[in-house]
Amino acid sequence: MNSSKKTQRLGSIRMRIALLYSVLLFGLAAVVLGVIYLSFTQSLSDEKVAQQHIKIQQVELNSDDSNSFEEIEELVLFEEKVNRNAVEQLRDYIFLALAGLLLISLMVGWYVAGIVLKPIKHISIAAREISATDLSKRIDLRGPSDELRDLADTFDDMLARLDKAFRNQREFLEEAAHELRNPLAVMRANLEVVSADPDSTIEDFGAANEVANRASERMGKLVDDLLLYAHHERPDLQRVDLDLTELVVNTVEDFQAEAKSLGVSLLLECDSYLEVVGDHLALRRAFANILSNSIRVSEKGKHIYVKAGSDKEMVWISVRDEGYGLDPKDSEKVFDRFWKADEVSAREAGRSGLGLAIVKTIVETHGGRSTVRSTKGVGSTFTIWLPRLVKE
């Protein structure tokens, strides 16, 4: 265990930085001292005092006195010995200096690497303390705005997104469980009452069976909507260039029969060449959910106005009905999951409360937004906004 820790420490990034710093500094110092050594050696061999003295003696004395030349030869030999000792001593000093510099550079490199990598150690400790069940902690690195600070801030942003995603997932599961629990409770209560009563008749069992069938239908519709909602939360929807004009016209035609059967007039005003990038089936489902919702809340003799157009940046589809409208506080909740304006009627009709939530999810995954303007007793206008396709 200790040997593995020692091996890990020797292979750590701090050690690698210290070695790199030491090697670079040692190499630079070796080159500088080598140049000094060679220059000093060359200067001693090129400029000898004894040789200069010989030339002076030859010029001034102009003599072949053997004693003078012997003295000069001794002086030359002495000078060469002094120079050689100086060069050797300089070489020894250089080796000692390089050895000391190597040791000092390793120590300094280790210390400097520790200072540089201290924020990374802080990030590692904070990351270990963060668990999958508690993503509320953050690194919150202080100090200058450098690359390590950017790394910590990026990690904090990622944690915030993960925390939000996990919270949404938990809320979604809790809400889905609550919605599924209601029809199950209805089925169980009716079946238990009929089964526990010894005087129950065939009619009683038939009535309980009808209640169970309605509850199971609501559960089936809810499960289907849950699957659709989960599918459209995925970011891998198909992306193709498409013209919303055809989509809007065809969808309105598909709903004309239903609207006429309820005595509702469905009117369309649509511009041409409403080009966007997106998934055809998903966008049709979003528009169909809004249209179906408006038809449902409209009374006989009322009108629904569908308009589609564009500006420089966005393509929009609006559906205005003459239904009962919404309170201002409810307008902010209408796109929430499982929200219903009338819980009782929604339960009886088997509505899941996910229709407009699916609209919001689809539109947002396409880079757009969904809005609603509503007045109580007058009606509501739902609008889908999508980025317009810009051709180069």
C-alpha positions as CSV (number, residue, x, y, z in Angstrom):
1,M,0.0,0.0,0.0
2,N,2.8,2.4,0.9
3,S,4.8,1.5,-2.2
4,S,1.7,2.2,-4.4
5,K,1.2,5.6,-2.7
6,K,4.9,6.3,-3.2
7,T,4.8,5.3,-6.8
8,Q,1.7,7.5,-7.3
9,R,3.4,10.5,-5.7
10,L,6.4,10.0,-7.9
11,G,4.2,10.0,-11.0
12,S,2.1,12.9,-9.9
13,I,1.7,16.0,-11.9
14,R,3.4,18.0,-9.2
15,M,6.5,15.9,-9.5
16,R,6.4,16.1,-13.3
17,I,6.2,19.9,-13.1
18,A,9.0,20.0,-10.6
19,L,11.2,17.8,-12.8
20,L,10.4,19.8,-15.9
21,Y,11.2,23.1,-14.1
22,S,14.4,21.6,-12.8
23,V,15.5,20.2,-16.1
24,L,14.8,23.4,-18.0
25,L,16.7,25.5,-15.4
26,F,19.5,23.1,-15.1
27,G,19.9,22.9,-18.9
28,L,19.9,26.7,-19.3
29,A,22.4,27.1,-16.5
30,A,24.6,24.3,-17.9
31,V,24.7,26.1,-21.3
32,V,25.5,29.5,-19.7
33,L,28.3,28.1,-17.5
34,G,29.7,26.0,-20.4
35,V,29.9,29.1,-22.6
36,I,31.7,30.9,-19.8
37,Y,34.1,28.0,-19.3
38,L,35.0,27.7,-23.0
39,S,35.4,31.5,-23.3
40,F,37.7,31.6,-20.3
41,T,39.8,28.7,-21.5
42,Q,40.1,30.2,-25.0
43,S,41.1,33.6,-23.6
44,L,43.9,32.1,-21.5
45,S,45.4,30.2,-24.4
46,D,45.2,33.2,-26.8
47,E,46.7,35.8,-24.5
48,K,49.8,34.6,-22.6
49,V,51.8,37.2,-20.6
50,A,55.2,35.3,-21.1
51,Q,54.9,35.4,-24.9
52,Q,54.2,39.1,-24.8
53,H,57.2,39.5,-22.6
54,I,59.4,37.6,-25.1
55,K,58.4,40.0,-27.9
56,I,59.2,43.0,-25.7
57,Q,62.6,41.6,-24.8
58,Q,63.4,40.9,-28.5
59,V,62.5,44.4,-29.5
60,E,64.2,46.2,-26.6
61,L,67.4,44.1,-26.1
62,N,67.8,42.7,-29.6
63,S,70.0,40.1,-27.9
64,D,70.4,36.4,-28.0
65,D,71.3,36.1,-24.3
66,S,70.6,32.5,-23.4
67,N,69.9,33.3,-19.7
68,S,67.1,35.7,-20.7
69,F,65.5,33.0,-22.8
70,E,65.7,30.4,-20.1
71,E,64.0,32.8,-17.7
72,I,61.3,33.4,-20.2
73,E,60.8,29.7,-20.8
74,E,60.4,29.1,-17.1
75,L,58.0,32.0,-17.0
76,V,56.0,30.4,-19.8
77,L,55.9,27.0,-18.1
78,F,54.8,28.7,-14.8
79,E,52.1,30.6,-16.6
80,E,50.8,27.5,-18.3
81,K,50.7,25.7,-15.0
82,V,48.8,28.6,-13.4
83,N,46.4,28.7,-16.3
84,R,45.8,24.9,-16.1
85,N,45.1,25.1,-12.4
86,A,42.8,28.0,-12.9
87,V,40.8,26.1,-15.6
88,E,40.6,22.9,-13.6
89,Q,39.5,24.9,-10.5
90,L,36.9,26.7,-12.6
91,R,35.6,23.4,-13.9
92,D,35.3,22.0,-10.4
93,Y,33.4,25.1,-9.3
94,I,31.1,24.8,-12.3
95,F,30.3,21.1,-11.5
96,L,29.7,22.0,-7.9
97,A,27.5,24.9,-8.9
98,L,25.5,22.7,-11.3
99,A,25.0,20.0,-8.7
100,G,23.8,22.6,-6.2
101,L,21.6,24.3,-8.8
102,L,20.0,20.9,-9.6
103,L,19.1,20.3,-6.0
104,I,17.9,23.8,-5.4
105,S,15.9,23.8,-8.7
106,L,14.1,20.6,-7.6
107,M,13.2,22.0,-4.3
108,V,12.0,25.3,-5.8
109,G,10.2,23.5,-8.6
110,W,8.4,21.3,-6.0
111,Y,7.4,24.3,-4.0
112,V,6.3,26.4,-7.0
113,A,4.3,23.4,-8.4
114,G,2.5,23.0,-5.1
115,I,1.5,26.7,-5.2
116,V,0.3,26.4,-8.8
117,L,-1.6,23.2,-8.2
118,K,-3.2,24.2,-4.9
119,P,-6.5,25.3,-6.6
120,I,-6.6,21.8,-8.3
121,K,-6.3,20.1,-4.9
122,H,-9.1,22.3,-3.7
123,I,-11.3,21.3,-6.7
124,S,-10.5,17.6,-6.1
125,I,-11.5,17.8,-2.4
126,A,-14.7,19.6,-3.2
127,A,-15.5,17.1,-6.0
128,R,-15.1,14.2,-3.6
129,E,-17.5,15.8,-1.1
130,I,-20.2,16.1,-3.7
131,S,-22.5,13.1,-3.9
132,A,-25.2,12.1,-6.4
133,T,-27.9,12.7,-3.9
134,D,-26.6,16.2,-2.9
135,L,-25.5,18.4,-5.7
136,S,-26.0,21.7,-3.8
137,K,-22.3,22.1,-2.9
138,R,-20.1,24.2,-5.1
139,I,-16.3,24.5,-5.5
140,D,-16.6,28.3,-5.3
141,L,-12.9,28.8,-6.1
142,R,-11.5,32.2,-5.1
143,G,-8.4,34.0,-6.5
144,P,-7.4,35.6,-9.7
145,S,-9.4,35.0,-12.9
146,D,-7.2,32.5,-14.6
147,E,-7.5,29.1,-16.3
148,L,-8.0,27.2,-13.1
149,R,-10.7,29.7,-11.9
150,D,-12.4,29.2,-15.3
151,L,-12.2,25.4,-14.8
152,A,-13.8,25.6,-11.3
153,D,-16.6,28.0,-12.6
154,T,-17.3,25.6,-15.5
155,F,-17.6,22.7,-13.0
156,D,-19.9,24.7,-10.8
157,D,-22.1,25.5,-13.8
158,M,-22.2,21.8,-14.7
159,L,-23.2,21.0,-11.1
160,A,-26.0,23.6,-11.2
161,R,-27.4,22.1,-14.4
162,L,-27.2,18.6,-13.0
163,D,-28.8,19.7,-9.7
164,K,-31.7,21.3,-11.7
165,A,-32.1,18.2,-13.8
166,F,-32.2,15.8,-10.8
167,R,-34.7,18.1,-9.0
168,N,-36.9,18.1,-12.1
169,Q,-36.6,14.4,-12.4
170,R,-37.6,13.9,-8.7
171,E,-40.5,16.3,-9.1
172,F,-41.7,14.6,-12.3
173,L,-41.6,11.2,-10.6
174,E,-43.5,12.5,-7.6
175,E,-46.1,14.2,-9.8
176,A,-46.5,11.2,-12.0
177,A,-46.9,8.9,-9.1
178,H,-49.5,11.2,-7.6
179,E,-51.5,11.3,-10.9
180,L,-51.3,7.5,-11.2
181,R,-52.3,6.9,-7.6
182,N,-55.7,8.6,-8.0
183,P,-57.3,6.3,-10.6
184,L,-55.7,3.3,-8.8
185,A,-57.4,4.4,-5.6
186,V,-60.7,4.8,-7.4
187,M,-60.5,1.3,-8.9
188,R,-59.4,-0.3,-5.6
189,A,-62.1,1.4,-3.5
190,N,-64.9,0.4,-5.9
191,L,-63.8,-3.2,-6.2
192,E,-63.3,-3.6,-2.5
193,V,-66.7,-2.2,-1.7
194,V,-68.5,-4.5,-4.1
195,S,-66.4,-7.5,-3.1
196,A,-66.9,-6.9,0.6
197,D,-70.7,-6.5,0.4
198,P,-72.4,-9.9,0.4
199,D,-75.6,-8.3,-0.9
200,S,-73.9,-7.0,-4.1
201,T,-75.8,-7.7,-7.2
202,I,-74.8,-8.2,-10.8
203,E,-75.6,-4.5,-11.4
204,D,-73.3,-3.5,-8.6
205,F,-70.5,-5.5,-10.1
206,G,-71.2,-4.0,-13.6
207,A,-71.1,-0.4,-12.2
208,A,-67.8,-1.2,-10.5
209,N,-66.5,-2.6,-13.7
210,E,-67.5,0.6,-15.6
211,V,-65.7,2.7,-13.0
212,A,-62.6,0.5,-13.2
213,N,-62.6,0.7,-17.1
214,R,-62.8,4.5,-16.9
215,A,-60.0,4.6,-14.4
216,S,-57.8,2.3,-16.5
217,E,-58.5,4.4,-19.6
218,R,-57.3,7.5,-17.7
219,M,-54.2,5.6,-16.6
220,G,-53.5,4.5,-20.1
221,K,-53.8,8.0,-21.5
222,L,-51.6,9.3,-18.7
223,V,-48.9,6.7,-19.4
224,D,-49.0,7.6,-23.1
225,D,-48.6,11.3,-22.3
226,L,-45.8,10.5,-19.9
227,L,-43.9,8.6,-22.6
228,L,-44.5,11.4,-25.1
229,Y,-43.2,14.0,-22.6
230,A,-40.1,11.9,-21.8
231,H,-39.5,11.4,-25.5
232,H,-39.7,15.1,-26.3
233,E,-37.3,16.0,-23.5
234,R,-34.6,14.2,-25.4
235,P,-32.3,16.5,-27.4
236,D,-31.8,14.1,-30.3
237,L,-35.0,14.9,-32.2
238,Q,-34.7,14.9,-36.0
239,R,-33.7,18.3,-37.5
240,V,-34.6,19.0,-41.1
241,D,-35.5,22.1,-43.0
242,L,-39.3,22.4,-43.3
243,D,-42.1,24.8,-44.2
244,L,-44.6,25.3,-41.4
245,T,-47.2,26.5,-43.9
246,E,-48.1,23.0,-45.0
247,L,-48.0,21.7,-41.4
248,V,-50.4,24.4,-40.2
249,V,-52.8,24.0,-43.1
250,N,-52.9,20.2,-42.9
251,T,-53.4,20.2,-39.1
252,V,-56.3,22.7,-39.3
253,E,-57.9,20.5,-41.9
254,D,-57.6,17.5,-39.7
255,F,-59.4,19.2,-36.9
256,Q,-62.2,20.8,-39.0
257,A,-64.5,17.8,-38.6
258,E,-64.1,17.7,-34.8
259,A,-64.7,21.5,-34.6
260,K,-67.8,21.3,-36.8
261,S,-69.2,18.5,-34.7
262,L,-69.0,20.8,-31.6
263,G,-70.4,23.8,-33.5
264,V,-67.1,25.6,-33.4
265,S,-65.8,27.6,-36.4
266,L,-62.1,27.1,-37.2
267,L,-60.7,30.0,-39.2
268,L,-57.2,30.1,-40.7
269,E,-54.9,32.9,-41.9
270,C,-51.4,31.7,-42.9
271,D,-48.5,33.3,-44.6
272,S,-46.4,31.4,-47.1
273,Y,-42.8,30.1,-46.7
274,L,-42.6,29.8,-42.9
275,E,-39.3,28.0,-43.0
276,V,-37.8,26.6,-39.8
277,V,-35.4,23.7,-38.8
278,G,-37.0,21.0,-36.7
279,D,-38.8,17.7,-36.3
280,H,-42.0,17.6,-38.4
281,L,-43.9,15.1,-36.2
282,A,-43.0,16.9,-32.9
283,L,-44.0,20.3,-34.1
284,R,-47.3,19.0,-35.5
285,R,-48.0,17.4,-32.1
286,A,-47.3,20.7,-30.3
287,F,-49.6,22.7,-32.6
288,A,-52.2,19.9,-32.5
289,N,-52.2,20.0,-28.6
290,I,-52.9,23.7,-28.6
291,L,-55.6,23.4,-31.2
292,S,-57.3,20.5,-29.5
293,N,-57.2,22.4,-26.2
294,S,-58.8,25.5,-27.7
295,I,-61.5,23.4,-29.3
296,R,-62.2,21.7,-26.0
297,V,-62.8,24.9,-24.1
298,S,-64.9,26.5,-26.9
299,E,-68.7,26.5,-26.7
300,K,-71.1,26.0,-29.6
301,G,-71.2,29.0,-31.9
302,K,-67.8,30.3,-30.9
303,H,-64.8,30.9,-33.2
304,I,-61.1,29.8,-33.2
305,Y,-58.7,32.0,-35.1
306,V,-55.5,30.4,-36.3
307,K,-52.8,32.7,-37.7
308,A,-49.3,32.0,-38.8
309,G,-46.6,34.4,-39.9
310,S,-43.0,35.5,-39.4
311,D,-40.8,38.5,-38.8
312,K,-37.0,38.9,-39.4
313,E,-36.0,36.4,-36.7
314,M,-39.0,34.3,-35.7
315,V,-41.8,32.3,-37.1
316,W,-45.0,32.2,-35.0
317,I,-48.3,30.3,-34.9
318,S,-51.1,31.7,-32.8
319,V,-54.4,30.1,-31.8
320,R,-57.0,32.4,-30.3
321,D,-60.2,31.0,-28.8
322,E,-63.3,32.5,-27.3
323,G,-63.4,30.1,-24.3
324,Y,-63.7,30.9,-20.6
325,G,-60.2,32.3,-20.3
326,L,-57.8,32.1,-17.4
327,D,-57.0,34.1,-14.3
328,P,-53.7,36.0,-14.5
329,K,-52.2,33.7,-11.8
330,D,-53.2,30.7,-13.8
331,S,-51.6,32.0,-17.0
332,E,-48.2,31.5,-15.4
333,K,-49.0,27.8,-14.6
334,V,-50.8,26.7,-17.8
335,F,-47.6,25.1,-19.3
336,D,-46.7,23.3,-16.0
337,R,-46.8,19.5,-15.8
338,F,-50.1,18.0,-14.6
339,W,-51.7,21.5,-14.2
340,K,-55.5,21.5,-14.7
341,A,-57.8,24.4,-14.6
342,D,-60.6,22.2,-13.3
343,E,-59.4,19.1,-11.5
344,V,-62.8,17.4,-11.4
345,S,-63.7,17.8,-15.0
346,A,-60.2,17.0,-16.1
347,R,-60.3,13.7,-14.1
348,E,-63.7,12.8,-15.5
349,A,-62.5,13.5,-19.1
350,G,-59.3,11.5,-18.5
351,R,-57.0,14.4,-19.2
352,S,-53.5,14.1,-17.9
353,G,-52.5,17.7,-17.7
354,L,-49.5,17.1,-19.8
355,G,-50.7,18.4,-23.2
356,L,-49.4,22.0,-22.9
357,A,-46.3,20.8,-20.9
358,I,-45.5,18.7,-24.0
359,V,-46.0,21.8,-26.2
360,K,-43.5,23.8,-24.0
361,T,-40.9,21.0,-24.1
362,I,-41.1,20.5,-27.8
363,V,-40.9,24.2,-28.6
364,E,-38.0,24.8,-26.2
365,T,-36.0,21.9,-27.6
366,H,-36.3,23.7,-31.0
367,G,-34.9,26.9,-29.5
368,G,-38.2,28.6,-29.3
369,R,-40.8,29.6,-26.7
370,S,-44.5,29.2,-26.0
371,T,-46.6,32.0,-24.6
372,V,-50.2,32.6,-23.6
373,R,-52.3,35.8,-23.3
374,S,-55.7,35.3,-21.6
375,T,-58.6,37.3,-20.2
376,K,-61.1,35.7,-17.9
377,G,-64.5,35.2,-19.7
378,V,-63.1,36.5,-23.1
379,G,-60.7,33.8,-24.3
380,S,-57.0,32.9,-24.6
381,T,-54.3,33.2,-27.3
382,F,-51.6,30.6,-27.3
383,T,-48.5,31.3,-29.5
384,I,-45.6,29.2,-30.6
385,W,-42.4,31.0,-31.5
386,L,-39.7,29.3,-33.4
387,P,-36.3,30.6,-34.9
388,R,-36.6,31.4,-38.5
389,L,-34.4,29.5,-41.0
390,V,-31.7,31.8,-42.3
391,K,-30.4,30.7,-45.7
392,E,-26.8,31.8,-46.6
